[in-house]
């Protein structure tokens, strides 16, 4: 399996992304029974949301990706593989 690309974000980028996602009114996932770490495959039963445009502006490589909120963490997910590519603090 190819490794997920390493995501390098500045503190400013992280803050902008988490602020944007917190404001998006997405319902956090509950009943999470998978490891919250990069490379984990998320079950298909988990609802994935498109990343807001403001997040794509900060990190254009994420355009095709989706996200889910779990507790106080944002999981960025590749919808093709359902693999977590990044975990950020919400």
N, C-alpha and C positions, 0 to 999 in steps of 0.2 A: 504494500500500500504506500502511495506517495505521502510524504509528510505534509501536513497542512503548512501553508506559508507562514513564516514567523511574522507576527504583527508587531510593528514598533510604532507606538504612539507617544507623542509628547504629553505631558501633564495637561497642557491646554486642550489638546485634541480629546483626551479622555474626558475632561470636564465638559466640553461642548457636547460630546456624544451622550454622556450620561444625563446631562440636563435636558437635551432634546428628547431622549427616550422617556425620561420621567414625565415630561409634559405631554406625552402622546396618549395618555389614558388607556394604555393597554393593560388588560387584566393579567396579573402574574399567574404562572402555572402553579398548580397545587398537585399533591400526590406525585411528587417527582421521585422516581425510583431508578435514577441513573446517576453516574458519577459526573459531577460538575467539573470537568477538566477538558482542556483542548485535546481533540482527537476522539473523544467519546461520541458514539453514535446515539442520537436522541430518538426515542421511539416515534413512529409515524403518528401515534395518537396525540402527540403534543402539537398544539396549534402554533404555527410559526407566523410571524407578522413581517410585512415588508419594512425595511429600514426607512425612516423618514428622510426626505430630500436633504435636510440639513446635515444628516450623518454622512450621506454620500458625498456632499461637498467637502467634508473634512477628510474622508477616506474613500476616494472614488473606486478603489479596487473592490469595495464591498457592495457595489451596485446590485449584483445578482443575489446577494445573501439575504437572509431573513434573521429575525431575532425572537427571543422569548425572554421574559422576565421570570426569574426564579428567586424569590425572597428579595434580597437587596443586591442581586447580581444580574447582569445582562449577558445572555449567551448569544453570540453571533454564530449563525449556523449556515453551512453550505446546503441549500435545498436539494442539490443533486444527490448528495451522499447522506444528508442529515447529520453530518459530523460537525462538532463544535470547533470553530476556528479561532474564537477569542472569548475570554471571560473578562468582563469589566465590572467594576463597582457601579451600582446604580445610584 
